[in-house]
Amino acid sequence: MPMLELNSFEFYAMGSFCNLHIYATDHANAEAIAQSAISEVYRIQDRYSRYIEDSFLSQINRIGALGGAIEVDEETAGLLDYAYACHQKSGGLFDITSGILRKAWDFSLSRIPEQSVIDGLLPLVGLDKIAWVKSTLLFSTPGMELDFGGIGKEYAADQVAAVCVSLGIEHGLVDLGGDICVVGPHPSHEPWHIEIRHPRKMDTFMATIDVERGAIASSGDYERFIEVEGKRYCHIINPLTGWPVRGLSSVSVLAEQCMVAGSVSTIAMLRGLNGRQWLNELGVQYVSLDEEDNLEGTTPFLVIESS
């Protein structure tokens, strides 16, 4: 049997530094597989980024701005089905229409918005205000928009893993800016050792986990935030109130699919301190840190005691 060698590829996509680690018989074969896998990331980015003017998501949002209906393809329909299911199961907390609240919350400025600005945007938030009957989206309230930021990168990680498997990869790891899919263990059958970064001590880790297959996604208040008068306001915003979440600083979840891990970790953050109880009731494997620096995790996460 040919010897498998580890090949690693770095690239930048979806606003994140990404890595693809795959075992292959030779580097030329690995490069060809990596090119196909990375191309899938860029394909998804080009279709669903709100920053790309000719993306399909931008086309959807131009209809949303005016009001009206648009037909979507099967891939987009699958994402919408998932987003609507998350919205329902989270009691409206997971909402892909809430991105419009960024017009109130500018995290490049060290100030909080006036309540009147938030109040002016809240009528444009609420996935239940958009009619979805496969395969037609109907915007009855002009000015609304969708943002797949909460599931897009995780979806891409799942798709990249699927591409790798379809091309014969049995041992590898996909890392899209911390959204991770493990295709299979090392050829020695050893799991991948994954370290979970501490949200406050950026050069240290708060937990580790060994994974042979599956996905890990994290959500936290450390990616984009402002601090005003000693209080942190992060980019994860409760769509019901228009204000950033409080209570938990970080949640990482292990699941079979990265999109599931990502949505579950985000919903837990949106639930605040009640997020841990919800995770326990779901029976998922997770590690979390609250704003008081208290760590709580379930096996197989190994919590690292802070010094």
N, C-alpha and C positions, 0 to 999 in steps of 0.2 A: 504493500500500500504506500503511495507517495507521501512524503513528509509534508505536513501542513505548516505554513509559516504565517505569523501574524503580520498583517499589513494595516497601517493606519493612515487615514486621510483626513486632513483638516480643511474646513471651508466655512464661509460665512453666509448665512441665510436667515430670513425671518427675524432680522435684528439681533441675531445671536451667533456666537462662535460655536461651531458644530464639529463633531468628530465621528468618523465611521471606522470601526475596528473589525476586520474580518480575517479569518484564516482561509488561505487558499494554497494551491500547489505551487504557484509561482506568481511573481509580482505582476507580470503582464496580464494574467487572468484576473488577478485582484483589481487591477486598474480598470479593466473593462467592466467588471461588475460594479465597482465604485462609481464609475461614470454614469451607469444606468440608474443607480440608487440616488446619487446626488441630483441627477436630472429630474427625478421624481419630486424632490423637495422644491426645486425651482418651478416645476410645473404647477404644483399646488400653490406656491407663493404667487405666481403670476395670475392664477385664477381667483384667489380669495383674499389678496391684500387690499385693504382700503387705501393704501398709499399709492397704488398703481392705477392710473387713470383709466386704462382700458381693460382692467380686470373685470371678471364677470360680477364680482361683488360690487364694484363701482357702478356697473350697469344696473344692478338691482337697486342700489341706493339712489341712482338718478330717478328711477321710477318712484321710489319712496319719497323723495323730496317733493314731487308733484302730486303724488297720489295716483293709484291705478294698479293694474295687474301685470304680472310677468310670468312667463312659462320658464321652468327650470329643468335642467337635465337630471339624469338619474343619480349622478354623484352628489350634486347639490341637494337633491331631494333627501338623500341619506343623511347628510349633515343636518338638514332642517328637521327631519324626523327625530334625530338624536337631541338637538337643541330644544325642541318642543317637549320631549320626554323629560329632559333635565329641568326645564322650567316648571313643569307640572309637579314633579316629584320633590322639588325644592321649595314648593310653595311660592314660586315667583322670584326666588332669590337668584337663581341662575338665569340670566336674561341677556340674550345677544343683541338687544336693542339699547342696552344701557351705555354703550360706548359714546353716545351723544353727550353724556354728562362730562366728557373731557372738555367741552366748551366752557364749563364752569371751573373745573379743576385743572389748572395749568401747573404741572409739577416742575416747570422751569422757574416758577416764581415762588418766593417764600411768603405767600399770603393765602388765606382761605377766602373763598368767594362769599359774596353777600347771599343771604338766604333767598332773597328775591330772584337772584339769577338761577339758583337751583330750582326754585318753584316754577320758574318759567320754562324749564326743560323737562320737568317730571311728566307733563302731559304727553310728551313724545317718547316716553319709556313704557314698555309693557308688551311683551311678545304676544299676549292674548288679544292685543288690539289689531294684530295683523292676521288676516284669515289665511289659513294654509290647508288647501285641499289638493293633494297630489295631482298634478304637478304645477299648481298655480298658487302664487303668492299674491294676495290682494291687500294693498295699503289703502285703507279708508281714511287714515289720518295723515294728511300731507306733512312732510317734515321729518318723518321717522326714517331710521336707517338701521342696518344690520352690521355687526362686527363679529367676525369669526375668531377674534384674537383669543378667546377662551378655550377654543378647541382646535384651531388650525394647526399649530405646531405639533400638538399631540397626535392629531390625525396624520400629519406628515410622517412622524416617527413610526407609526403603525404601518403606513404604506411603504416606507423605505425597508422596514423589516420584511414585509411581504415580498418586495422585489428581490431582496437578498436570498430569501428562501426559494423563490421561483427560479433563481439562477444557480441553485445548488449549494448555497452557503448553509452549513449546519452549525457553525461556531462563529459567533460574532456579537457585536454590541453597537447599537445606534445611539448617539447622544446629540440631540438637537437642543443645545443650550440648557441642559439639565433635564430635559424630557427624554427618558431613556427606555429603549426596547432591547431586551436581551434575546437574541435569536437562538442561542444555544451556548452551553458551557465551553470552556477551553477544551481542546482535543484530549487533554489528560483527564477530562470529566470534572475538573475543578471549576467551581462557580466563579463568576466575576465578583470581585470585591468592590463594592460601591460605597463611597463616603458621602454623607449628607452634610452639606455646609451649614455652619452656624449662622443664623441671620444677623446677629449682632457682632460676632467675632469672625470677620470674613476670612482670616487666615487659619481658622480652626474648623473642626468638624464636630457635630453634636451627636452623630450616630453613624453606624455602618450597617451594611446588609450584604449577604452573599446571595447571589441570584444565578440560577441556571437558565431559567426561561421566565419571561414575563416582562412587566413594564413598571417603571417608577416615574411619578411626576410630583412636582412640588409647587406649592403656592405660598406666597408670603408677602410681608409688608416691606421687604428690603430691596425690591427691584426698582421701583419708582416711588418716591415719597418726598414730602416736605416736612420740616419741623418748625412749628410756630409756637413760641412761648413754652418750649419744652415738651410739646405734644406732637407725636408723629401722625401724619395723615398719608395713607398709602393709596396706591392706584386701584385697589380692589374696593369698589364702591357698591354699597347696598342700593339696588335699583328702586327699592320701596321708599327710601328716605333721601337718596341723593348724596349721602355722606359716606366717607370711607369707613371700613369695618374696624372694629376694636375687639380686643380680647386675646386672639391668637396672633403670634408673630410668624409662624411657619407651620406648614403641614405637608408631609410627604406620604404618599400612598403607594402601596404595591398592588397591582392588579394584572389580569391577563393582557389587557390592552391599555396602551398609553392614554388614549382618549378617555377611557373610563377612569383611570387613575387621576388624570388632570381635572376632570369635572368634579370628581368626588372630593379632591383636595380643595378645590375652589369653593364648593358648597360648604365644606367644613369651615373654611375661613369666614365665609359670609354669615355663618351661624354664630360667630363669636365664641365665647366660652362654652356655649352649648354644642359646639361642633364636635367636641370629644365624645360626649354622650351619644350623639348621632352616629359617629363613626363606630363606636362600640356596639350600638344597636344593629348597624349594618353588618358587623362581623368582619370588617376589612382589616388588613394589616397596615399600620401607620405609625409614624412618629411625629410628635408635635411639640412646639415650644410656645408658651404663653408670654404675655407682656411682662409677667413677673419673673421670667427666666426659669420657669418650672417645666421640666421635660417630662413627657409621658409618651411611652411607646409600647407596641405589642411585638411579640416575636413574629418573624425572625429578625426584626430590627434590634440592634444592640446599641443601647444608649451609652454614650461616653460621658463619664462623670467629669464635670468641669473642675479644673484645679483652682 
